[in-house]
Amino acid sequence: MTTHLLSEEASQHLVTEIVRIVEAVALERTRQNQKRYLNQKEVMEEFQCTHRDITRWEIAGLKKFRKGKSWIYDRRDIEQVLESLKQ
């Protein structure tokens, strides 16, 4: 005999909410991946790195560009530098 912890309705609601959350996370990741230019904070969040890491990447050849008072980085340049540092 099988015992169910949740009713059928509660189970369906749980599945629906999980799917909604996963879709929202996937959409946010897609949006982030489509953004080509990132400021330092966005780089640190997306690449899970520190300001010191970014400085090391700049020494290794990462280019930065001035946008107003902020520095921005091209996602493609970041990926290139990270790939070169792997080798």
Backbone as a chain_set.jsonl record, in Angstrom:
{"seq": "MTTHLLSEEASQHLVTEIVRIVEAVALERTRQNQKRYLNQKEVMEEFQCTHRDITRWEIAGLKKFRKGKSWIYDRRDIEQVLESLKQ", "coords": {"N": [[0.837, -1.177, 0.0], [0.571, 2.169, -0.882], [1.476, 5.25, 0.528], [0.543, 8.574, 0.281], [2.048, 11.695, 0.598], [1.215, 14.197, -0.173], [-1.785, 15.669, -1.434], [-3.373, 15.029, -4.602], [-3.997, 17.431, -5.858], [-2.343, 19.258, -4.444], [0.146, 18.22, -5.123], [0.157, 18.685, -7.893], [0.068, 21.474, -7.895], [2.532, 22.047, -6.695], [4.317, 21.023, -8.629], [3.685, 22.726, -10.767], [4.531, 25.216, -9.732], [7.287, 24.731, -9.413], [8.057, 24.367, -12.086], [7.462, 26.943, -13.034], [9.34, 28.492, -11.623], [11.767, 27.403, -12.561], [11.565, 28.055, -15.28], [11.641, 30.863, -15.08], [14.22, 31.276, -14.047], [15.74, 30.191, -16.144], [15.045, 31.966, -18.197], [16.115, 34.366, -17.194], [18.844, 33.704, -17.152], [19.268, 33.359, -19.887], [18.751, 35.954, -20.766], [20.863, 37.296, -19.51], [23.0, 36.076, -20.789], [22.68, 37.047, -23.322], [23.324, 39.671, -23.133], [25.862, 41.686, -24.119], [27.812, 43.529, -23.191], [29.199, 44.119, -20.04], [29.15, 45.562, -16.774], [31.508, 46.018, -14.026], [30.352, 44.936, -11.682], [28.368, 43.235, -12.73], [29.998, 41.449, -14.118], [31.366, 40.266, -11.97], [29.219, 39.008, -10.656], [28.147, 37.265, -12.626], [30.338, 35.711, -13.464], [31.21, 34.769, -11.124], [33.374, 35.908, -9.572], [36.027, 37.939, -8.153], [36.89, 41.429, -7.591], [39.631, 41.549, -7.647], [40.23, 39.306, -9.243], [39.295, 40.233, -11.719], [41.098, 42.311, -12.147], [43.436, 40.805, -12.446], [42.76, 39.495, -14.81], [42.695, 41.674, -16.526], [45.407, 42.331, -16.555], [46.241, 40.086, -17.875], [45.328, 40.652, -20.365], [42.667, 41.412, -20.776], [40.426, 43.695, -22.126], [39.083, 46.877, -21.244], [36.423, 49.242, -21.325], [35.433, 52.634, -21.259], [32.395, 53.799, -20.076], [30.564, 56.379, -19.591], [30.932, 57.065, -16.256], [31.714, 54.593, -15.579], [33.45, 51.427, -15.986], [33.302, 49.075, -18.599], [33.026, 45.725, -19.849], [33.579, 43.534, -22.57], [31.78, 40.672, -23.132], [32.723, 38.67, -24.84], [35.47, 39.186, -24.913], [36.124, 38.628, -22.246], [35.588, 35.871, -22.132], [37.494, 34.974, -23.975], [39.939, 35.662, -22.681], [39.716, 34.114, -20.357], [39.748, 31.582, -21.486], [42.335, 31.564, -22.584], [43.812, 31.647, -20.25], [43.357, 29.152, -19.212], [44.986, 27.458, -20.632]], "CA": [[0.0, 0.0, 0.0], [1.346, 3.397, -1.022], [0.966, 6.4, 1.26], [0.875, 9.832, -0.382], [2.223, 12.807, 1.53], [0.462, 15.348, -0.676], [-2.947, 15.357, -2.259], [-3.129, 15.177, -6.042], [-4.051, 18.872, -6.143], [-1.132, 19.874, -3.891], [1.267, 17.753, -5.952], [0.091, 19.401, -9.166], [0.441, 22.868, -7.609], [3.977, 22.036, -6.457], [4.97, 20.844, -9.933], [3.469, 23.961, -11.525], [5.405, 26.25, -9.171], [8.677, 24.382, -9.746], [8.23, 24.668, -13.514], [7.468, 28.407, -13.165], [10.626, 28.98, -11.113], [12.814, 26.972, -13.498], [11.432, 28.879, -16.485], [12.1, 32.22, -14.753], [15.684, 31.224, -13.942], [16.262, 29.982, -17.501], [14.855, 33.218, -18.931], [17.092, 35.326, -16.677], [20.17, 33.29, -17.639], [19.3, 33.656, -21.317], [18.871, 37.411, -20.886], [22.228, 37.656, -19.133], [23.914, 35.597, -21.822], [22.523, 37.855, -24.522], [23.906, 40.988, -22.89], [27.258, 41.581, -24.541], [28.702, 44.366, -22.396], [28.9, 43.998, -18.621], [29.959, 46.383, -15.879], [32.287, 45.179, -13.111], [29.458, 44.2, -10.779], [27.75, 42.155, -13.5], [31.05, 40.455, -14.372], [31.606, 39.537, -10.721], [28.059, 38.157, -10.383], [27.973, 36.216, -13.626], [31.502, 34.826, -13.529], [31.51, 34.408, -9.734], [34.767, 36.285, -9.354], [36.235, 39.131, -7.329], [37.516, 42.561, -8.272], [41.034, 41.154, -7.835], [40.267, 38.431, -10.42], [39.149, 41.077, -12.912], [42.383, 42.994, -12.312], [44.36, 39.806, -13.02], [42.368, 39.283, -16.203], [43.144, 42.861, -17.264], [46.854, 42.153, -16.744], [46.381, 39.014, -18.867], [44.915, 41.135, -21.682], [41.26, 41.806, -20.868], [40.236, 45.115, -22.421], [37.927, 47.514, -20.625], [36.001, 50.438, -22.029], [34.778, 53.625, -20.411], [31.017, 54.161, -20.43], [30.254, 57.354, -18.549], [31.892, 56.975, -15.159], [31.961, 53.171, -15.304], [34.181, 50.595, -16.925], [32.539, 47.915, -19.053], [33.814, 44.658, -20.455], [32.904, 42.762, -23.601], [31.673, 39.267, -22.732], [33.591, 37.856, -25.712], [36.848, 39.384, -24.445], [36.266, 37.888, -20.986], [35.656, 34.442, -22.451], [38.795, 34.733, -24.616], [40.992, 35.717, -21.665], [39.577, 32.936, -19.497], [40.202, 30.42, -22.261], [43.799, 31.617, -22.691], [44.376, 31.353, -18.93], [43.227, 27.707, -18.987], [46.034, 26.729, -21.358]], "C": [[0.887, 1.248, 0.0], [0.67, 4.523, -0.252], [1.448, 7.664, 0.559], [0.966, 10.944, 0.655], [1.401, 14.025, 1.135], [-0.751, 14.87, -1.45], [-2.563, 15.543, -3.723], [-3.093, 16.659, -6.42], [-2.792, 19.585, -5.644], [0.091, 19.473, -4.703], [1.313, 18.512, -7.267], [0.503, 20.858, -8.983], [1.951, 22.985, -7.411], [4.743, 21.92, -7.774], [4.849, 22.118, -10.761], [4.392, 25.072, -11.036], [6.874, 25.977, -9.486], [8.964, 24.719, -11.202], [8.306, 26.177, -13.725], [8.812, 28.984, -12.729], [11.754, 28.629, -12.076], [12.759, 27.803, -14.777], [11.935, 30.299, -16.24], [13.619, 32.273, -14.669], [16.301, 31.068, -15.329], [16.147, 31.261, -18.327], [15.872, 34.265, -18.492], [18.496, 34.978, -17.165], [20.314, 33.603, -19.126], [19.478, 35.152, -21.535], [20.287, 37.861, -20.555], [23.213, 37.24, -20.219], [23.819, 36.424, -23.094], [23.128, 39.245, -24.353], [25.4, 40.913, -23.163], [28.206, 42.354, -23.637], [28.252, 44.358, -20.935], [29.741, 44.981, -17.822], [30.659, 45.456, -14.874], [31.4, 44.347, -12.195], [28.825, 43.014, -11.497], [28.761, 41.052, -13.809], [31.262, 39.607, -13.124], [30.456, 38.588, -10.394], [28.003, 36.976, -11.348], [29.122, 35.214, -13.649], [31.971, 34.395, -12.136], [32.984, 34.651, -9.41], [34.824, 37.532, -8.478], [36.821, 40.252, -8.185], [38.985, 42.238, -8.566], [41.183, 40.227, -9.058], [40.193, 39.256, -11.704], [40.45, 41.818, -13.184], [43.413, 42.042, -12.916], [44.045, 39.556, -14.491], [42.797, 40.466, -17.068], [44.644, 42.767, -17.538], [47.114, 41.102, -17.817], [45.868, 39.425, -20.245], [43.456, 41.528, -21.829], [41.159, 43.313, -21.077], [39.015, 45.627, -21.669], [37.669, 48.819, -21.353], [35.276, 51.353, -21.061], [33.374, 53.87, -20.951], [30.539, 55.086, -19.329], [31.336, 57.304, -17.488], [32.305, 55.534, -14.87], [32.845, 52.535, -16.365], [33.283, 49.428, -17.313], [33.467, 46.96, -19.775], [32.952, 43.934, -21.482], [32.942, 41.294, -23.176], [32.615, 38.379, -23.561], [35.051, 37.971, -25.291], [37.096, 38.608, -23.153], [36.44, 36.403, -21.278], [36.984, 34.085, -23.111], [39.918, 34.698, -23.591], [40.913, 34.489, -20.766], [40.055, 31.675, -20.214], [41.722, 30.407, -22.361], [44.461, 31.298, -21.353], [44.283, 29.864, -18.585], [44.418, 26.946, -19.548], [47.371, 26.833, -20.715]], "O": [[1.83, 1.358, 0.785], [-0.539, 4.73, -0.356], [2.638, 7.802, 0.276], [0.072, 11.111, 1.484], [0.948, 14.788, 1.988], [-0.738, 13.794, -2.048], [-1.537, 16.15, -4.031], [-2.251, 17.083, -7.212], [-2.237, 20.426, -6.352], [0.975, 20.295, -4.944], [2.382, 18.936, -7.708], [1.209, 21.414, -9.825], [2.573, 23.923, -7.909], [5.711, 22.646, -7.998], [5.819, 22.539, -11.391], [4.975, 25.792, -11.847], [7.622, 26.906, -9.793], [10.007, 25.295, -11.512], [9.127, 26.647, -14.512], [9.357, 29.866, -13.392], [12.603, 29.47, -12.372], [13.797, 28.208, -15.298], [12.589, 30.878, -17.107], [14.236, 33.215, -15.165], [17.28, 31.742, -15.652], [17.063, 31.597, -19.078], [16.431, 34.975, -19.328], [19.254, 35.867, -17.55], [21.368, 34.062, -19.568], [20.262, 35.572, -22.387], [20.846, 38.714, -21.244], [24.151, 37.975, -20.528], [24.779, 36.493, -23.862], [23.411, 39.92, -25.343], [26.119, 40.158, -22.508], [29.302, 41.874, -23.346], [27.076, 44.563, -20.635], [30.906, 45.212, -18.145], [30.424, 44.247, -14.877], [31.679, 43.17, -11.964], [28.751, 41.917, -10.944], [28.428, 39.868, -13.767], [31.331, 38.38, -13.203], [30.688, 37.482, -9.908], [27.831, 35.831, -10.932], [28.907, 34.016, -13.831], [33.003, 33.739, -11.994], [33.724, 33.743, -9.033], [33.795, 38.1, -8.114], [37.196, 40.047, -9.339], [39.511, 42.614, -9.614], [42.145, 40.349, -9.815], [40.933, 39.01, -12.656], [40.861, 41.939, -14.338], [44.175, 42.431, -13.8], [44.949, 39.421, -15.315], [43.214, 40.281, -18.212], [45.097, 43.089, -18.636], [48.079, 41.203, -18.575], [45.955, 38.646, -21.194], [43.042, 41.941, -22.913], [41.722, 44.102, -20.318], [38.038, 44.903, -21.482], [38.578, 49.421, -21.924], [34.587, 50.891, -20.152], [33.192, 54.118, -22.143], [30.151, 54.63, -18.253], [32.518, 57.481, -17.785], [33.151, 55.289, -14.01], [32.969, 53.034, -17.484], [32.589, 48.86, -16.47], [34.541, 47.334, -20.245], [31.752, 43.746, -21.284], [34.009, 40.747, -22.896], [33.225, 37.45, -23.032], [35.787, 36.984, -25.306], [38.153, 38.001, -22.984], [37.335, 35.757, -20.734], [37.542, 33.021, -22.846], [40.761, 33.802, -23.627], [41.94, 33.889, -20.448], [40.69, 30.81, -19.611], [42.338, 29.348, -22.237], [45.556, 30.738, -21.325], [45.048, 29.372, -17.754], [44.815, 25.914, -19.008], [48.343, 26.269, -21.218]]}, "num_chains": 1, "name": "protein.A"}
